[in-house]
Amino acid sequence: MTLRTLSAALAIALAGLVSAPAVAGAAATPHHPCTRTSSHTCIRGGEFCPQASYGHSGWDARGHRYVCKGDRTHPHWMLP
């Protein structure tokens, strides 16, 4: 009985050494660097954006995407 238990334990230990390599997890979503304001801080939702950026996308510090839209004379960073 002890020989059987010892051989089973040895088989389990060896099976762990020769197992297939671990497969990498799901591909991570690409993280964009944050879009900087004129004061060199990351944009935040609701802030004004430059008129030149109207219709363009930007990303905040957490990787959330915003679009510069709204009134063309005073656009804001808003969720798409």
C-alpha positions in Angstrom: 0.0 0.0 0.0 2.8 2.4 0.9 4.6 1.7 -2.4 1.4 2.4 -4.4 1.0 5.8 -2.6 4.6 6.7 -3.1 4.5 5.8 -6.8 1.2 7.9 -7.2 2.8 10.9 -5.5 5.9 10.6 -7.7 3.7 10.4 -10.8 1.8 13.5 -9.8 5.0 15.4 -9.1 6.6 14.4 -12.4 3.4 15.2 -14.3 3.7 18.8 -13.0 7.3 19.1 -14.3 6.4 18.0 -17.8 3.1 19.7 -18.3 2.3 21.9 -21.3 3.4 25.5 -21.0 0.8 27.9 -19.8 -1.1 29.7 -22.5 -1.0 33.5 -22.2 -4.3 35.1 -21.1 -6.6 37.0 -23.4 -4.9 39.8 -25.3 -5.0 43.0 -23.3 -6.7 46.0 -24.8 -4.2 48.5 -26.1 -3.7 51.3 -23.6 -3.3 54.7 -25.3 -1.2 57.4 -23.7 -3.4 60.2 -22.3 -4.2 63.2 -24.5 -2.5 66.3 -22.9 -4.1 69.7 -22.4 -2.3 73.0 -23.0 -1.4 72.8 -19.3 0.2 69.4 -19.8 -2.4 67.4 -17.7 -4.5 64.5 -19.0 -7.9 65.4 -20.4 -11.0 64.7 -18.4 -14.6 64.3 -19.6 -16.5 67.6 -19.8 -13.4 69.8 -20.2 -13.1 72.2 -23.0 -11.1 71.0 -26.0 -9.3 73.0 -28.6 -11.4 73.9 -31.7 -8.7 72.4 -33.8 -9.4 69.0 -32.1 -13.1 69.1 -33.0 -14.2 65.6 -34.1 -11.0 64.0 -32.9 -10.6 61.4 -30.2 -8.6 61.7 -27.0 -7.9 59.4 -24.0 -7.9 60.2 -20.3 -5.4 58.9 -17.8 -7.5 55.7 -17.3 -7.6 54.9 -21.0 -11.2 56.0 -21.5 -11.9 57.4 -25.0 -13.5 60.8 -25.4 -14.4 62.8 -28.6 -14.2 66.5 -28.9 -17.7 67.5 -29.9 -20.6 69.7 -29.0 -20.8 73.4 -29.9 -18.1 74.2 -32.5 -17.1 77.4 -30.8 -16.8 75.9 -27.3 -16.3 72.1 -27.8 -15.9 69.7 -24.9 -14.4 66.2 -24.4 -17.4 64.0 -24.3 -18.0 60.2 -24.3 -18.6 58.9 -27.9 
